[in-house]
Amino acid sequence: MIFGGISGIIMVMALLGFALWKKGWIRILLSICIIIWGVFYMSYDIKIAAPLITMGAVLSIQAILVQIQHAREET
């Protein structure tokens, strides 16, 4: 695995928690990191990779839509 066992799971959960907590561009960057992490996990276990890719995609789409909404409000 990429980080091995418990430490990898803790790292991914911390990254996911931080992505849920933060807003704006940081959320977009963290969600892309989660997607990339999920893609790397695909060769090891799809049961771990699928939720990571799904959560990363949902968070990135949500953050992009919020950024678009803020840009429209400014104009």
ABEGO torsion letter per residue (X at the ends): XAAEEAAAAAAAAAAAAAAAABBEAAAAAAAAAAAAAAAAAAAABAAAAAAAAAAAAAAAAAAAAAAAAAAAAAX
